[in-house]
Protein backbone atom coordinates (compact mmCIF):
# COMPACT_ATOMS: atom_id res chain seq x y z
CA UNK A 1 0.00 0.00 0.00
CA UNK A 2 1.10 3.54 -0.64
CA UNK A 3 0.39 6.56 1.47
CA UNK A 4 2.11 9.76 2.42
CA UNK A 5 3.34 8.97 5.94
CA UNK A 6 4.96 12.21 6.84
CA UNK A 7 6.88 15.07 5.28
CA UNK A 8 10.52 14.98 6.27
CA UNK A 9 11.79 17.02 3.34
CA UNK A 10 11.63 20.43 5.04
CA UNK A 11 9.45 22.28 2.55
CA UNK A 12 10.69 20.33 -0.47
CA UNK A 13 8.03 19.71 -3.10
CA UNK A 14 8.09 16.43 -4.99
CA UNK A 15 6.18 16.22 -8.22
CA UNK A 16 5.67 12.78 -9.75
CA UNK A 17 4.11 13.04 -13.18
CA UNK A 18 2.74 10.15 -15.25
CA UNK A 19 3.45 7.85 -12.38
CA UNK A 20 0.07 6.23 -12.71
CA UNK A 21 -0.49 6.11 -8.98
CA UNK A 22 -1.88 8.68 -6.66
CA UNK A 23 0.38 8.84 -3.64
CA UNK A 24 -2.60 9.92 -1.49
CA UNK A 25 -4.65 6.81 -2.29
CA UNK A 26 -4.44 3.07 -1.93
CA UNK A 27 -2.06 1.42 -4.38
CA UNK A 28 -4.70 -1.09 -5.41
CA UNK A 29 -6.80 1.61 -7.05
CA UNK A 30 -4.04 3.31 -9.00
CA UNK A 31 -2.21 2.16 -12.15
CA UNK A 32 1.52 2.55 -12.58
CA UNK A 33 1.10 3.81 -16.13
CA UNK A 34 4.07 4.10 -18.44
CA UNK A 35 6.36 4.88 -15.53
CA UNK A 36 7.60 8.10 -17.07
CA UNK A 37 8.43 10.25 -14.08
CA UNK A 38 9.53 13.80 -13.52
CA UNK A 39 10.85 14.56 -10.06
CA UNK A 40 11.50 18.13 -9.10
CA UNK A 41 13.06 19.47 -5.94
CA UNK A 42 12.08 22.98 -5.00
CA UNK A 43 13.79 24.39 -1.89
CA UNK A 44 12.06 26.77 0.53
CA UNK A 45 11.58 30.15 -1.06
CA UNK A 46 11.04 28.67 -4.53
CA UNK A 47 14.44 29.81 -5.79
CA UNK A 48 16.71 27.35 -7.50
CA UNK A 49 15.32 23.96 -8.64
CA UNK A 50 17.12 20.69 -9.29
CA UNK A 51 15.99 18.25 -11.98
CA UNK A 52 16.61 14.78 -10.57
CA UNK A 53 14.92 12.63 -13.20
CA UNK A 54 18.34 11.20 -14.08
CA UNK A 55 18.35 9.34 -10.76
CA UNK A 56 15.51 7.04 -11.86
CA UNK A 57 15.59 7.05 -15.68
CA UNK A 58 18.62 4.80 -16.08
CA UNK A 59 21.21 7.53 -16.59
CA UNK A 60 24.61 6.27 -15.47
CA UNK A 61 25.96 8.01 -12.34
CA UNK A 62 29.26 9.87 -12.49
CA UNK A 63 32.42 8.02 -11.59
CA UNK A 64 33.23 7.99 -7.88
CA UNK A 65 36.35 9.99 -8.67
CA UNK A 66 34.46 12.71 -10.56
CA UNK A 67 33.98 16.15 -9.02
CA UNK A 68 30.20 15.84 -9.48
CA UNK A 69 29.90 12.51 -7.65
CA UNK A 70 29.43 14.00 -4.17
CA UNK A 71 26.53 16.16 -5.34
CA UNK A 72 25.02 13.22 -7.24
CA UNK A 73 25.30 11.05 -4.11
CA UNK A 74 23.50 13.63 -1.95
CA UNK A 75 20.61 14.04 -4.39
CA UNK A 76 20.37 10.29 -4.87
CA UNK A 77 19.97 9.89 -1.11
CA UNK A 78 17.14 12.46 -1.11
CA UNK A 79 15.31 10.73 -3.97
CA UNK A 80 15.71 7.37 -2.24
CA UNK A 81 14.29 8.88 0.96
CA UNK A 82 11.27 10.23 -0.98
CA UNK A 83 10.58 6.74 -2.29
CA UNK A 84 10.92 5.11 1.12
CA UNK A 85 8.81 7.77 2.88
CA UNK A 86 5.93 7.14 0.44
CA UNK A 87 5.65 3.42 1.13
CA UNK A 88 3.76 1.54 3.80
CA UNK A 89 5.80 -0.92 5.84
CA UNK A 90 4.55 -4.03 4.02
CA UNK A 91 5.83 -2.70 0.70
CA UNK A 92 8.88 -0.98 2.10
CA UNK A 93 10.38 -4.22 3.42
CA UNK A 94 10.14 -5.69 -0.09
CA UNK A 95 12.46 -3.12 -1.63
CA UNK A 96 14.87 -2.37 1.23
CA UNK A 97 18.35 -3.35 0.14
CA UNK A 98 21.61 -2.21 1.76
CA UNK A 99 23.48 0.39 -0.30
CA UNK A 100 20.58 0.63 -2.77
CA UNK A 101 20.41 3.53 -5.20
CA UNK A 102 17.23 5.39 -6.05
CA UNK A 103 17.21 3.72 -9.47
CA UNK A 104 17.43 0.23 -7.98
CA UNK A 105 14.56 0.93 -5.59
CA UNK A 106 12.49 2.50 -8.38
CA UNK A 107 13.03 -0.45 -10.72
CA UNK A 108 12.03 -2.86 -7.97
CA UNK A 109 8.80 -0.93 -7.45
CA UNK A 110 8.11 -0.94 -11.19
CA UNK A 111 8.47 -4.71 -11.25
CA UNK A 112 6.03 -5.11 -8.34
CA UNK A 113 3.44 -2.78 -9.84
CA UNK A 114 3.62 -4.00 -13.43
CA UNK A 115 3.25 -7.61 -12.34
CA UNK A 116 -0.22 -6.63 -11.06
CA UNK A 117 -1.28 -4.63 -14.12
CA UNK A 118 -3.80 -7.20 -15.36
CA UNK A 119 -5.63 -7.39 -12.05
CA UNK A 120 -5.76 -3.59 -11.76
CA UNK A 121 -7.07 -3.29 -15.31
CA UNK A 122 -9.88 -5.76 -14.58
CA UNK A 123 -10.85 -3.94 -11.38
CA UNK A 124 -10.82 -0.55 -13.10
CA UNK A 125 -12.90 -1.84 -16.02
CA UNK A 126 -15.53 -3.19 -13.64
CA UNK A 127 -15.70 0.08 -11.72
CA UNK A 128 -15.84 2.07 -14.97
CA UNK A 129 -18.78 0.08 -16.33
CA UNK A 130 -20.76 0.10 -13.07
CA UNK A 131 -20.34 3.74 -12.08
CA UNK A 132 -23.64 5.63 -11.84
CA UNK A 133 -24.64 9.18 -11.06
CA UNK A 134 -26.72 8.00 -8.10
CA UNK A 135 -23.61 6.49 -6.50
CA UNK A 136 -21.81 9.85 -6.54
CA UNK A 137 -22.40 12.94 -4.37
CA UNK A 138 -22.90 15.26 -7.35
CA UNK A 139 -23.01 15.44 -11.14
CA UNK A 140 -19.63 17.15 -11.14
CA UNK A 141 -18.12 14.36 -9.05
CA UNK A 142 -19.68 11.76 -11.35
CA UNK A 143 -18.20 13.32 -14.49
CA UNK A 144 -14.78 13.68 -12.88
CA UNK A 145 -14.78 10.11 -11.59
CA UNK A 146 -15.72 8.74 -15.00
CA UNK A 147 -12.91 10.72 -16.63
CA UNK A 148 -10.39 9.62 -13.99
CA UNK A 149 -11.28 5.96 -14.47
CA UNK A 150 -10.90 6.37 -18.22
CA UNK A 151 -7.46 7.88 -17.80
CA UNK A 152 -6.44 5.11 -15.40
CA UNK A 153 -7.56 2.43 -17.84
CA UNK A 154 -5.50 4.07 -20.56
CA UNK A 155 -2.48 3.99 -18.24
CA UNK A 156 -2.77 0.19 -17.92
CA UNK A 157 -2.87 -0.30 -21.71
CA UNK A 158 -6.69 -0.38 -21.94
CA UNK A 159 -7.26 2.90 -23.79
CA UNK A 160 -10.63 4.62 -23.49
CA UNK A 161 -11.39 7.00 -26.35
CA UNK A 162 -13.66 10.02 -26.12
CA UNK A 163 -16.64 8.28 -27.73
CA UNK A 164 -16.62 5.39 -25.27
CA UNK A 165 -16.19 7.81 -22.39
CA UNK A 166 -19.28 9.76 -23.46
CA UNK A 167 -21.36 6.62 -24.02
CA UNK A 168 -20.44 5.29 -20.60
CA UNK A 169 -21.25 8.66 -19.07
CA UNK A 170 -24.78 8.45 -20.46
CA UNK A 171 -25.13 4.80 -19.47
CA UNK A 172 -24.81 5.67 -15.78
CA UNK A 173 -27.49 8.37 -15.76
CA UNK A 174 -30.88 7.99 -14.01
CA UNK A 175 -34.16 8.14 -15.96
CA UNK A 176 -34.66 11.88 -15.43
CA UNK A 177 -31.76 12.43 -17.81
CA UNK A 178 -33.19 10.20 -20.56
CA UNK A 179 -34.00 13.10 -22.90
CA UNK A 180 -30.59 14.75 -22.82
CA UNK A 181 -28.93 11.33 -22.80
CA UNK A 182 -30.71 10.44 -26.02
CA UNK A 183 -29.50 13.67 -27.64
CA UNK A 184 -25.92 12.98 -26.55
CA UNK A 185 -26.04 9.43 -27.95
CA UNK A 186 -27.32 10.72 -31.29
CA UNK A 187 -24.96 13.67 -31.71
CA UNK A 188 -21.73 12.24 -30.22
CA UNK A 189 -20.45 15.46 -28.66
CA UNK A 190 -17.01 15.75 -27.13
CA UNK A 191 -16.52 14.84 -23.49
CA UNK A 192 -16.51 18.48 -22.40
CA UNK A 193 -19.64 19.23 -24.45
CA UNK A 194 -21.47 16.21 -23.02
CA UNK A 195 -20.65 17.28 -19.45
CA UNK A 196 -21.84 20.82 -20.23
CA UNK A 197 -25.12 19.45 -21.64
CA UNK A 198 -25.69 17.43 -18.48
CA UNK A 199 -24.98 20.39 -16.21
CA UNK A 200 -27.37 22.54 -18.26
CA UNK A 201 -30.07 19.88 -17.95
CA UNK A 202 -29.49 19.69 -14.22
CA UNK A 203 -29.96 23.45 -13.91
CA UNK A 204 -33.19 23.26 -15.91
CA UNK A 205 -34.51 20.50 -13.65
CA UNK A 206 -33.70 22.53 -10.54
CA UNK A 207 -35.44 25.57 -12.04
CA UNK A 208 -38.56 23.55 -12.83
CA UNK A 209 -38.65 22.20 -9.29
CA UNK A 210 -38.46 25.69 -7.85
CA UNK A 211 -41.27 26.91 -10.14
CA UNK A 212 -43.50 24.01 -9.12
CA UNK A 213 -42.98 24.61 -5.40
CA UNK A 214 -46.03 26.35 -3.87
C-alpha positions as CSV (number, residue, x, y, z in Angstrom):
1,X,0.0,0.0,0.0
2,X,1.1,3.5,-0.6
3,X,0.4,6.6,1.5
4,X,2.1,9.8,2.4
5,X,3.3,9.0,5.9
6,X,5.0,12.2,6.8
7,X,6.9,15.1,5.3
8,X,10.5,15.0,6.3
9,X,11.8,17.0,3.3
10,X,11.6,20.4,5.0
11,X,9.5,22.3,2.5
12,X,10.7,20.3,-0.5
13,X,8.0,19.7,-3.1
14,X,8.1,16.4,-5.0
15,X,6.2,16.2,-8.2
16,X,5.7,12.8,-9.7
17,X,4.1,13.0,-13.2
18,X,2.7,10.1,-15.3
19,X,3.4,7.9,-12.4
20,X,0.1,6.2,-12.7
21,X,-0.5,6.1,-9.0
22,X,-1.9,8.7,-6.7
23,X,0.4,8.8,-3.6
24,X,-2.6,9.9,-1.5
25,X,-4.7,6.8,-2.3
26,X,-4.4,3.1,-1.9
27,X,-2.1,1.4,-4.4
28,X,-4.7,-1.1,-5.4
29,X,-6.8,1.6,-7.0
30,X,-4.0,3.3,-9.0
31,X,-2.2,2.2,-12.1
32,X,1.5,2.5,-12.6
33,X,1.1,3.8,-16.1
34,X,4.1,4.1,-18.4
35,X,6.4,4.9,-15.5
36,X,7.6,8.1,-17.1
37,X,8.4,10.3,-14.1
38,X,9.5,13.8,-13.5
39,X,10.8,14.6,-10.1
40,X,11.5,18.1,-9.1
41,X,13.1,19.5,-5.9
42,X,12.1,23.0,-5.0
43,X,13.8,24.4,-1.9
44,X,12.1,26.8,0.5
45,X,11.6,30.1,-1.1
46,X,11.0,28.7,-4.5
47,X,14.4,29.8,-5.8
48,X,16.7,27.4,-7.5
49,X,15.3,24.0,-8.6
50,X,17.1,20.7,-9.3
51,X,16.0,18.3,-12.0
52,X,16.6,14.8,-10.6
53,X,14.9,12.6,-13.2
54,X,18.3,11.2,-14.1
55,X,18.4,9.3,-10.8
56,X,15.5,7.0,-11.9
57,X,15.6,7.1,-15.7
58,X,18.6,4.8,-16.1
59,X,21.2,7.5,-16.6
60,X,24.6,6.3,-15.5
61,X,26.0,8.0,-12.3
62,X,29.3,9.9,-12.5
63,X,32.4,8.0,-11.6
64,X,33.2,8.0,-7.9
65,X,36.3,10.0,-8.7
66,X,34.5,12.7,-10.6
67,X,34.0,16.1,-9.0
68,X,30.2,15.8,-9.5
69,X,29.9,12.5,-7.6
70,X,29.4,14.0,-4.2
71,X,26.5,16.2,-5.3
72,X,25.0,13.2,-7.2
73,X,25.3,11.0,-4.1
74,X,23.5,13.6,-1.9
75,X,20.6,14.0,-4.4
76,X,20.4,10.3,-4.9
77,X,20.0,9.9,-1.1
78,X,17.1,12.5,-1.1
79,X,15.3,10.7,-4.0
80,X,15.7,7.4,-2.2
81,X,14.3,8.9,1.0
82,X,11.3,10.2,-1.0
83,X,10.6,6.7,-2.3
84,X,10.9,5.1,1.1
85,X,8.8,7.8,2.9
86,X,5.9,7.1,0.4
87,X,5.7,3.4,1.1
88,X,3.8,1.5,3.8
89,X,5.8,-0.9,5.8
90,X,4.5,-4.0,4.0
91,X,5.8,-2.7,0.7
92,X,8.9,-1.0,2.1
93,X,10.4,-4.2,3.4
94,X,10.1,-5.7,-0.1
95,X,12.5,-3.1,-1.6
96,X,14.9,-2.4,1.2
97,X,18.4,-3.4,0.1
98,X,21.6,-2.2,1.8
99,X,23.5,0.4,-0.3
100,X,20.6,0.6,-2.8
101,X,20.4,3.5,-5.2
102,X,17.2,5.4,-6.0
103,X,17.2,3.7,-9.5
104,X,17.4,0.2,-8.0
105,X,14.6,0.9,-5.6
106,X,12.5,2.5,-8.4
107,X,13.0,-0.5,-10.7
108,X,12.0,-2.9,-8.0
109,X,8.8,-0.9,-7.5
110,X,8.1,-0.9,-11.2
111,X,8.5,-4.7,-11.2
112,X,6.0,-5.1,-8.3
113,X,3.4,-2.8,-9.8
114,X,3.6,-4.0,-13.4
115,X,3.2,-7.6,-12.3
116,X,-0.2,-6.6,-11.1
117,X,-1.3,-4.6,-14.1
118,X,-3.8,-7.2,-15.4
119,X,-5.6,-7.4,-12.0
120,X,-5.8,-3.6,-11.8
121,X,-7.1,-3.3,-15.3
122,X,-9.9,-5.8,-14.6
123,X,-10.9,-3.9,-11.4
124,X,-10.8,-0.5,-13.1
125,X,-12.9,-1.8,-16.0
126,X,-15.5,-3.2,-13.6
127,X,-15.7,0.1,-11.7
128,X,-15.8,2.1,-15.0
129,X,-18.8,0.1,-16.3
130,X,-20.8,0.1,-13.1
131,X,-20.3,3.7,-12.1
132,X,-23.6,5.6,-11.8
133,X,-24.6,9.2,-11.1
134,X,-26.7,8.0,-8.1
135,X,-23.6,6.5,-6.5
136,X,-21.8,9.9,-6.5
137,X,-22.4,12.9,-4.4
138,X,-22.9,15.3,-7.4
139,X,-23.0,15.4,-11.1
140,X,-19.6,17.2,-11.1
141,X,-18.1,14.4,-9.0
142,X,-19.7,11.8,-11.4
143,X,-18.2,13.3,-14.5
144,X,-14.8,13.7,-12.9
145,X,-14.8,10.1,-11.6
146,X,-15.7,8.7,-15.0
147,X,-12.9,10.7,-16.6
148,X,-10.4,9.6,-14.0
149,X,-11.3,6.0,-14.5
150,X,-10.9,6.4,-18.2
151,X,-7.5,7.9,-17.8
152,X,-6.4,5.1,-15.4
153,X,-7.6,2.4,-17.8
154,X,-5.5,4.1,-20.6
155,X,-2.5,4.0,-18.2
156,X,-2.8,0.2,-17.9
157,X,-2.9,-0.3,-21.7
158,X,-6.7,-0.4,-21.9
159,X,-7.3,2.9,-23.8
160,X,-10.6,4.6,-23.5
161,X,-11.4,7.0,-26.3
162,X,-13.7,10.0,-26.1
163,X,-16.6,8.3,-27.7
164,X,-16.6,5.4,-25.3
165,X,-16.2,7.8,-22.4
166,X,-19.3,9.8,-23.5
167,X,-21.4,6.6,-24.0
168,X,-20.4,5.3,-20.6
169,X,-21.2,8.7,-19.1
170,X,-24.8,8.5,-20.5
171,X,-25.1,4.8,-19.5
172,X,-24.8,5.7,-15.8
173,X,-27.5,8.4,-15.8
174,X,-30.9,8.0,-14.0
175,X,-34.2,8.1,-16.0
176,X,-34.7,11.9,-15.4
177,X,-31.8,12.4,-17.8
178,X,-33.2,10.2,-20.6
179,X,-34.0,13.1,-22.9
180,X,-30.6,14.7,-22.8
181,X,-28.9,11.3,-22.8
182,X,-30.7,10.4,-26.0
183,X,-29.5,13.7,-27.6
184,X,-25.9,13.0,-26.6
185,X,-26.0,9.4,-27.9
186,X,-27.3,10.7,-31.3
187,X,-25.0,13.7,-31.7
188,X,-21.7,12.2,-30.2
189,X,-20.4,15.5,-28.7
190,X,-17.0,15.8,-27.1
191,X,-16.5,14.8,-23.5
192,X,-16.5,18.5,-22.4
193,X,-19.6,19.2,-24.5
194,X,-21.5,16.2,-23.0
195,X,-20.6,17.3,-19.5
196,X,-21.8,20.8,-20.2
197,X,-25.1,19.5,-21.6
198,X,-25.7,17.4,-18.5
199,X,-25.0,20.4,-16.2
200,X,-27.4,22.5,-18.3
201,X,-30.1,19.9,-18.0
202,X,-29.5,19.7,-14.2
203,X,-30.0,23.5,-13.9
204,X,-33.2,23.3,-15.9
205,X,-34.5,20.5,-13.6
206,X,-33.7,22.5,-10.5
207,X,-35.4,25.6,-12.0
208,X,-38.6,23.6,-12.8
209,X,-38.6,22.2,-9.3
210,X,-38.5,25.7,-7.9
211,X,-41.3,26.9,-10.1
212,X,-43.5,24.0,-9.1
213,X,-43.0,24.6,-5.4
214,X,-46.0,26.3,-3.9
